[in-house]
Amino acid sequence: MKVIEEFKDIKKLKSFEEFQKNIKEKRVPSHPWQYIFLSINLSDDLTPKSLSPADGFGPNREKSYKENIYPIVKKIHTECNFEEVYKKKILPEYKVVAKDIQQLLDKRNPGDVLEDFWSNQLNTSLIFIPDPLRVGGGSGVSRGKEFYSITGTVETEKGIIFKDSHMISNLLHEYSHSFFKTYLYKSEDLFKKNEEICKTLFERIKEEKESEVFKNYGKSTIYFEETFIRAVQILLSKRFFEKAMNKDMESKALEQLRKRKEEGFTYIEEFYKELENNQKPIDSYIKVLENIVNN
């Protein structure tokens, strides 16, 4: 994609060198997700929006951004003449990409599968953002009733493209994270129960085996959320593609479950089986955790 070429020269900027130095000195975050999260909490002029502590954008994060990140980002923005480059070279191609993706989403709306599964009583807005600078994967963030799925490209024999199946599967995953957190955090009792059970189970699993999964998701609640959401993703992808392609996807779903379990998501099959028979996702999640910890 041409849009990628427009960002290659950014490494030559003095301000970008300063930014990289700040990362090495741990003065600013190094993980891309932190900047994706910040992006939905900033105005067009890069100044912070109003605080939203419930979504993780509280006074401490705002203070850190203003003192450590904003000054250097502003320098990069000015030095690379971003506004002009964006309007003339990036936006035209991005509009074409966005139009093609919008046509796909209008034709085969995955939002229907999500809302049917999560019983969307929150009246949320589902916002999809294609990220041409990312190859593989995606991220999910939220602010208030706006749920975002930021999805990258896929490298194929034909080049780097936005692949339909990857986008659909990934957005089902990322939006589900936002629904999960919103419903779980609404109840203080449920939140505490989740913390306690996850901690107990995580210690039990850690004694049995080690894997890259445990290194990536060191916190117990994050590990079990990721396990659950992967089960949700496989189930919803099965439902979506069976309807869209008029084809049985059961064997593919079972194969995906097997692979995820081998990766270290130990209880993914238990979550999946319960989700197939229970129309309340959070109830399914807690029920499986309780069954495991009591057996």
C-alpha positions in Angstrom: 0.0 0.0 0.0 1.3 3.4 -0.9 0.2 4.9 2.4 3.0 2.8 4.1 5.7 4.5 2.0 4.7 7.9 3.4 5.8 7.0 6.9 9.2 5.5 6.1 11.1 8.8 6.2 9.8 9.6 9.7 12.8 7.7 11.1 15.1 10.4 9.7 13.5 13.2 11.8 15.4 14.5 14.7 12.2 14.6 16.7 11.6 10.9 16.0 15.2 10.1 17.2 14.4 11.9 20.4 11.1 9.9 20.7 13.0 6.6 20.3 15.5 7.8 22.9 12.7 8.5 25.3 11.3 5.0 24.8 14.7 3.4 25.5 15.0 5.5 28.7 11.4 4.4 29.6 10.2 8.0 29.8 7.3 7.2 27.4 5.4 3.9 26.7 6.9 1.4 24.3 3.8 -0.7 23.5 1.8 0.5 20.5 -1.5 -0.2 22.3 -0.8 2.6 24.7 -0.8 5.1 21.8 -3.9 3.6 20.2 -5.6 4.0 23.6 -4.4 7.6 23.8 -5.6 8.4 20.2 -9.3 7.9 21.1 -8.8 10.2 24.1 -7.3 13.1 22.2 -8.8 15.9 20.1 -7.6 16.7 16.6 -5.0 19.1 17.9 -3.5 16.3 20.1 -4.7 17.8 23.4 -6.6 15.5 25.8 -10.4 15.2 25.8 -12.2 15.4 29.1 -11.2 12.8 31.6 -12.9 9.4 31.5 -11.6 7.4 34.5 -14.1 4.5 34.0 -12.4 3.9 30.6 -8.9 4.2 32.0 -8.2 7.8 31.1 -7.9 9.4 34.5 -5.8 12.2 35.9 -2.6 10.3 36.2 -2.6 9.2 32.6 -3.6 12.7 31.4 -0.7 14.2 33.5 1.8 11.7 32.0 0.6 12.4 28.5 0.9 16.2 28.9 4.3 16.1 30.5 6.1 13.2 28.6 4.3 12.4 25.3 2.5 15.5 24.0 5.7 17.7 23.7 7.6 15.2 21.5 4.5 14.2 19.5 3.8 17.8 18.7 7.4 18.2 17.5 7.1 15.2 15.2 3.7 16.5 13.9 5.3 19.8 13.0 8.6 18.5 11.6 7.0 16.0 9.3 4.4 18.5 8.1 1.8 15.9 8.9 -1.4 17.8 8.1 -0.3 18.5 4.5 1.1 15.0 3.9 -2.1 13.4 5.4 -4.5 15.5 3.3 -2.6 15.1 0.0 -1.1 11.7 0.1 -2.6 9.6 2.8 -6.3 10.5 3.1 -7.2 9.9 -0.6 -6.0 6.3 -0.5 -7.4 5.7 3.0 -10.9 6.9 1.7 -10.8 4.2 -1.0 -9.8 1.5 1.6 -12.5 2.7 4.0 -15.2 2.7 1.2 -14.4 -0.8 0.2 -14.5 -2.0 3.8 -17.8 -0.2 4.5 -19.4 -1.9 1.5 -18.3 -5.3 3.0 -19.7 -4.4 6.4 -23.0 -3.1 4.9 -23.4 -6.3 2.9 -22.6 -8.8 5.6 -23.0 -6.9 8.9 -21.0 -8.7 11.6 -22.6 -6.3 14.1 -25.8 -8.4 14.0 -24.0 -11.4 15.3 -22.3 -9.4 18.0 -25.5 -7.8 19.2 -27.5 -11.0 19.1 -24.8 -12.7 21.2 -24.1 -9.9 23.7 -27.7 -8.6 23.9 -26.5 -5.0 23.3 -28.6 -3.1 25.9 -25.8 -0.6 26.1 -26.7 1.2 22.9 -23.1 1.3 21.9 -21.5 2.6 18.7 -19.2 0.0 17.0 -16.4 1.9 15.2 -14.1 0.0 12.9 -10.7 1.5 12.0 -8.5 -0.1 9.4 -4.8 0.3 10.3 -2.6 0.2 7.1 0.6 0.5 9.2 0.0 -2.7 11.1 0.6 -6.2 9.6 -1.5 -8.8 11.4 -3.5 -8.6 14.5 -5.6 -5.8 15.9 -6.5 -3.9 19.0 -9.7 -3.0 20.9 -10.3 0.1 22.9 -13.4 1.9 24.2 -14.5 5.3 25.5 -17.9 5.6 27.0 -20.4 4.0 24.6 -18.0 4.0 21.7 -16.3 0.6 21.1 -13.4 0.6 18.6 -11.8 -2.3 16.6 -8.5 -1.3 15.0 -7.5 -4.0 12.6 -4.2 -4.4 10.6 -3.4 -5.8 7.2 -2.4 -9.3 6.2 0.7 -10.2 4.1 -0.3 -12.4 1.2 1.3 -13.5 -2.1 -0.4 -10.5 -3.7 1.1 -8.1 -1.2 -0.1 -6.5 2.0 -3.9 -6.2 2.0 -6.9 -5.9 4.2 -8.3 -9.4 4.1 -12.1 -9.8 4.6 -12.0 -12.9 6.8 -9.2 -11.5 9.0 -11.1 -8.2 9.5 -14.3 -10.0 10.4 -12.7 -12.4 12.8 -10.6 -9.8 14.5 -13.4 -7.3 15.0 -15.6 -10.0 16.6 -12.7 -10.5 19.0 -11.9 -6.9 19.8 -15.5 -5.7 20.2 -16.2 -8.7 22.4 -13.4 -7.5 24.8 -15.2 -4.2 25.2 -18.6 -5.8 25.8 -17.0 -8.2 28.3 -15.3 -5.5 30.3 -18.4 -3.3 30.4 -20.8 -6.0 31.6 -18.3 -7.5 34.1 -17.3 -4.2 35.6 -21.0 -3.1 36.1 -21.2 -5.4 39.2 -18.7 -4.9 42.0 -19.5 -8.3 43.5 -18.9 -10.0 40.1 -15.7 -8.1 39.6 -14.3 -9.2 43.0 -15.4 -12.8 42.4 -13.6 -12.8 39.1 -10.4 -11.5 40.6 -10.5 -14.2 43.4 -11.3 -17.2 41.1 -8.8 -16.2 38.4 -6.0 -15.8 40.9 -6.6 -19.3 42.4 -6.8 -21.0 39.0 -3.9 -19.1 37.5 -1.6 -20.3 40.3 -2.8 -23.9 39.7 -2.0 -23.7 36.0 1.4 -22.1 36.5 2.5 -25.0 38.6 1.5 -27.5 35.8 3.2 -25.9 32.8 4.8 -22.9 31.3 4.2 -21.3 27.9 4.5 -18.1 25.9 0.9 -17.4 26.8 1.7 -17.0 30.4 4.5 -14.6 29.6 2.3 -12.5 27.4 -0.7 -12.4 29.9 1.0 -12.4 33.3 -2.1 -11.2 35.1 -4.6 -13.9 36.0 -7.7 -11.9 35.0 -6.2 -10.9 31.7 -5.3 -14.6 30.9 -8.8 -15.9 31.6 -10.4 -13.0 29.7 -8.2 -13.7 26.7 -9.1 -17.4 26.9 -12.8 -16.6 27.1 -12.8 -14.1 24.3 -10.9 -16.5 22.0 -13.7 -19.0 22.6 -16.3 -16.2 21.9 -14.4 -15.3 18.7 -14.4 -18.9 17.4 -18.1 -19.3 18.1 -19.1 -16.0 16.6 -16.9 -16.5 13.5 -18.5 -19.9 13.1 -22.0 -18.4 13.2 -21.1 -15.5 10.9 -19.3 -17.5 8.2 -21.9 -20.3 8.2 -24.6 -17.7 7.4 -22.4 -15.7 5.0 -21.0 -18.7 3.1 -23.9 -21.2 3.7 -21.3 -23.8 4.8 -20.8 -25.9 7.9 -17.9 -24.5 9.9 -18.0 -26.9 12.8 -14.8 -28.8 11.9 -12.9 -25.6 11.4 -14.1 -24.3 14.8 -12.9 -27.5 16.5 -9.5 -27.3 14.9 -9.1 -23.7 16.1 -10.1 -24.7 19.6 -7.4 -27.4 19.5 -4.7 -25.0 18.3 -5.6 -22.4 20.9 -5.5 -25.0 23.7 -2.1 -26.2 22.5 -0.9 -22.6 22.7 -1.7 -22.5 26.4 -5.3 -21.4 26.6 -6.1 -24.4 28.8 -9.8 -24.0 29.4 -10.9 -22.7 26.0 -12.9 -25.8 25.2 -14.9 -25.6 28.4 -15.8 -22.0 27.7 -16.8 -22.8 24.2 -19.1 -25.7 25.1 -20.8 -23.6 27.8 -21.3 -20.7 25.4 -23.0 -22.9 22.9 -25.7 -23.8 25.4 -26.0 -20.6 27.5 -27.4 -17.3 26.0 -25.8 -15.2 28.7 -22.1 -14.8 28.0 -21.0 -13.4 31.4 -23.0 -16.1 33.3 -21.2 -18.7 31.1 -17.8 -17.2 31.9 -18.4 -17.2 35.7 -20.0 -20.7 35.7 -17.0 -22.3 33.9 -14.6 -20.7 36.3 -16.6 -21.8 39.3 -16.8 -25.4 37.9 -13.1 -25.6 37.4 -12.1 -24.2 40.7 -14.5 -26.5 42.6 -13.3 -29.7 40.8 
